[in-house]
């Protein structure tokens, strides 16, 4: 009898704790649904450098870039986290070598652009909506951590995350 009562009390305490913690985590944004979780990014290759072959209106950096590692997540409430390591100009590209920039990151700050396919206010026309973070420091070795909140459109379909220059030219994008 004592064991049954103790087990019942323990269960009640666990349920009570869950009910108290549940709404708190949702209110604080901890429970916001993840809409994109990625652990690969690709540096901008030719022919995507420059504006000629922009992706969803986001032009590529002027020279090719490579990346060692890129990962992050995007939540429905607009919170975005991106971590890049070794995002540098392509050390094997002839133009990069000629410029004396092989394997370096000459840009002191990166930002992220989130590109979503969405719809207009009437809900009748498909649109592309690009939203961006603030600037975040980037090391000469191409390492940076971006943590911010952006104003996502509703819906945000097929999101792409770009790591860009302050001017908005992409150096890395989700994918491989």
ABEGO torsion letter per residue (X at the ends): XAAAAAAAAAAAAAAAAAAAAAAAAAAAGAABBBABBBABBBBBBOAABEAAABBGGBBBBABBBBBABBBEBBBAAGBBBBBBBGBBBBAABAAAAAAGABGBBABABBBBBBBBBBBBAAGABBBBBBBBBBBBBBBAAGBBBBBBBBBBBOBBBGBBBBBBBAAGBBABBBEX
